[in-house]
């Protein structure tokens, strides 16, 4: 188990919640002792889930890690809760949050804690993730609109290839268990006529980010901050940098993992607010 993960888990959680995350992480980092970790985790398993209580934005929250999707759910918990991959600044005071590729809704819980008056719209196509997201919203008393759609550059339908809870995508070349025909909406269609002046977006849409942002960026004039996972960053970074530079947005690449990287971009109106840039991990 990476020492940095241990330190962050102990910093973000405490007591039995920290113990649960340490045991879950150990299952993957120390598989030789898997039966022992599994035996200990059974003590904390209820209805095939392990609950984690934590605090974000001064609010007490609860997440549920599904034993059937343990690896993907743990990845989401470590990313959003433990490593805080999306460091949100309360000073931005977002009035609309778009969670593109919501997965199980942990980013939306974070955004609701930081921006309690914001309207939250979530987009997630995978049915079992949708059900888990609904549970997270209900358990944490968060109101959000959940759309079973993908985000893209043009409306229509597209084949969506189902794999793990965080590995489904539009790519048919990897093994898959099912294919869904999913509606695609543009970012402007999702925003619609909502009365928003400060918009926060998290976009993790499995390779559709370039066409989505190429459609959205040119006509946008409001204060917008985008956190986005860029797939194939070694090839696509230059495309993104040019897109944002042409329209006078800021662009800053953050943490990189293999072929993927996270970036933060701000519209000219958001730059003018003089809110410090996030410390991307």
N, C-alpha and C positions, 0 to 999 in steps of 0.2 A: 504494500500500500504506500503510495507516494506520501512523503512526510508533509508536503505542502497541503495535500488533501486533508490529512489528519488535523493540521493546524486550523484550516479553514472550517472544517466540520465543528471543531470544538469552539471556534469563535462565533459561528452562526447559530449553533444549537447547543443544548445542554442536557444533562441528565440522561434519561432513557432514550430521548430522541437522538442525541449524539451517538449513543451506543448502537441504536438500530442502524444508523448510517454507516458507522464504522464496520459493523458486521456485514452489511450489504456490500460495501466497498471491498472488504476482505474476501468475499466470495469470488470476486473477479480478479483481484490482485494476488491472492494466495489460494489458488484452486486446489492445491494439494490437501488443504484442510477443509475442503468444501463440506464434507459430512458434519463436521463440528459446527461450522458457521450455520449450516442449515438447521441443525438441531436447536441451536440457541435462538435463531430467528423464529422458529415455530412458537416460541413463548410469546412473541409479539404479533403473531399473525391472527387476524380475525376476518372471516369471510373472504379468504384468499387475498387479503390486502394487509399492508403494513402502514400504519398511519404515522405521520411525522408532523409534530407541532413546531412552529417557528415564528419569528417576528420579522416583519418588514414594514418600513414606514411607520413605526410605532403601533402597528396593528398585529394582533395575534391571529395567525392563520394555520390552516391544517391542510396537508396534502396526503394523498393515498397512493402508495406504490403497489401496483398489481403484481402478484406473484407470477402470473402468466406473461407479463410484459416487464419483468423485473429489470432487465438490462436497460431497456429504452427509458423506462420511468426513472430509474436511478440516474441515468445520464441527464435527464431533464432537471431533476432535483439538484444535482451537483452544478449544473450550468446556471440555473436561474437563482437558486436559493443559496448555495454554498459559495460559488465563485462570483456571483452577481455579474454575469456576463453583460447585462444591460443596466448600467448604473444610471438611474433616472434622477434628475435634479428637480426638486419640488418648485424651484424658482421659475421653471418653464410654464407651470400652471396650465397644462394641456386641458382643453375642453373636449377633445375627441381623441380616442385611442383606437388605432386599427391594429389588430393582432393577426397578421397574415401567416398562416401555418401555425395555428394556435396549439397543436398537439393536445396536451391535457390541461391547458389553461393556466399554467403557473405564471407566465409573464403577465397575463391579464389580472391575476390576483395581485401581483406586485404593483402594476399600474393603478389598480383600484385603491391600493393602500396609499400610494404616493399622491394620486390625483382623485380624491374621493368624489368630486363633483363632475368628473369627466364622463361622457358617454363612451361606452366600450363596445366595439364591434369586433367579433372574432370570426375568422374564416378557417374551417377545418373540414376536409372531405372524408376522413376515415371514420366509419360509423362507430367503431369501438372507442376511438378517442373522443368522439362527440359525446358519447354517454358518460365517459369519465370527466370530461370538461363540465358537463351539466352537474354532475355530483359535486365537483369542486366549487362551482359557483353557488350551488344551494347550501352546501355545508359552511361556506364562509360568508353567506348572506351578501353576495355580490350580484348586482343586476347587470346583465350584459346581453347583447343580441348575438346569437350564434348562427352563422350562415354555413350550410353544408356545401361550400363551394371552394374552388381554387381561384387564385388571383392570376391574371394574365394580361396580355397587351391588347386582346380583342375578345369580345364576347362569343360564346358558343359552347360546345361540349368537347371533352377530350377524354381519351382513355387514361385511367389512373390505375397503376399496377400496385396491388396490395402486397406488402411484405410485413416486416415488423412494424411496431407502433410508431417508430420514428425513421423508418427506412423505405416507406412507400413513396412512389414518385411517378413521373411521366415516362421514365426510361423502361422500355420493354426488354432490354438486353440481359438484365439480371433475373434470376429465378423469382417467380411470384406465385402467390396462392390464389389470387382472384383479380378480376378486372372490373372496375366500375366506370360508368360513363358519368363524368362529373361536369356540372355547369361551371363555366369560367366567367368571372366578372372583372372588369377593369377597376382600378383604384378609384377613379372618378365616379364610377357607377356605385361603388360601395359607400363613398362619402355622400353622394347625392346632394340633396339640398339641406343637409344637416347644418344648423347654424354654428359653424366652428371657425374660429380664428387662429387657434393654436392646436396643431395636430401632431400627435406622436404616432409613429409607425414602427412596428417590429415586423420585419419581412424575412421569413424563412420558408421559401416556396420551391425548393428543390430544382433550381435551374431556370425558373421562370422570371427571375428578378430583373434581368436585363430588359426584356421586352416590356415588362410591366412598368418599369421606371422610365424607359424611353417614351412610353405613351403618356406618363403622368407629369414628368418634370417640366417640359417646355411651357405648359400653360398655367403652372401653379404659382400663385402670388402670395399666399398666406405664410404665416410662420409655421414651418414644418421641420421636425427633426426625425430622421430615419435611422434606425438601427437595422442592418441587413446582413444576412449571411450570404456571402458571395461564393458561389460554387465555381471551381476551376479558376481560382484567383490569379494564377500565374499567367493565364491567357486573357482572362476577362477584366483584370484590374485596369488595363489601359483604356478599355471601352468605357468603363464607369468613370474613370478620371476625366476623360474627354467630355462625356455627357454632362457631368456636374460643372466642369469648368466653363463650358459653352453658355451655361445659364446662370453663372456666378454663384453657384452653391459651393459650400466648403465640402471637402471629402477627406476623411482620415481613416486609414486602414489600421485595424487593431490586431488582435490575436489571430494566429494562423495555426491550422491543424491539418496537415496533409494538403489536400487540394482545396480546402475551404478556409475562408477568413471572414471575420466580422468587420464591417466598417460603419462609421457614423457620417451622415451627411446632413447639412443644414441649408435651408433656403436663405436667400438674402434677408428676408423679413425676420427669420429666426436669428441670423447672425447679428442683426441690428439690436437684438435684445441684450447682447453682451453677457450671456450666460456662459460660464466656463464650459469647455468641452469635457465630455465624459472621459473617465480613465478606463478605456477599453482594455479588456483582458484577452 
